[in-house]
Amino acid sequence: MKQLFIVLLSIFGLVSSVIAAKVVTVDVEKVLNEYVAFNQAMDKVRNSVAPIEEEIQKMQEEITTIIADAREADATSNNLALDEDARDEARSKLVQLQSQLQNKQAQLQQFSIQVQQLAQQGQEAELTPLQDKALAAVKKIAKEEDIDVVIATGNVIYSKDDLDISDKVISELNK
């Protein structure tokens, strides 16, 4: 009984401290969407990978063409209405196309890895410091306004609009 009383007293104390705390929300997506430097950095990262993504698109189109040609060569090589020389020529073309396909797929994989690496480097070099700056702005406003808890809006079922400090954070970041 004594343990139950202690547990209930502890829970009551915890609930009381949470109720007494000043809690606000921040819309992380809105902050990042309206944070000018962050959007400029996003554009810079996108532009750095754009040429490689264009090359990847071209390779994918080439692969599609090779596959279509290979299907046609395969059908020709199996067409009994054609003479043996025509079927042999189609088989030879099919082998050549399969080799081309493997080479293009290997190139495509290399380019895909390169895009991922560039995007990750851009994330680390350009975006992470700005995300850290946004977090610091939230903390600064929380300290200035004696806020105890800041919760991301996406994790809240309901809150009053006046509890949202997103606009204050955006103003701080875009100074």
Secondary structure, 3 states (H helix, E strand, C coil): CHHHHHHHHHHHHHHHHHHHCCEEEECHHHHHHHCHHHHHHHHHHHHHHHHHHHHHHHHHHHHHHHHHHHHHHHHHHCCCCCCHHHHHHHHHHHHHHHHHHHHHHHHHHHHHHHHHHHHHHHHHHHHHHHHHHHHHHHHHHHHHCCCCEEEEHHHCCCCCHHHECHHHHHHHHCC
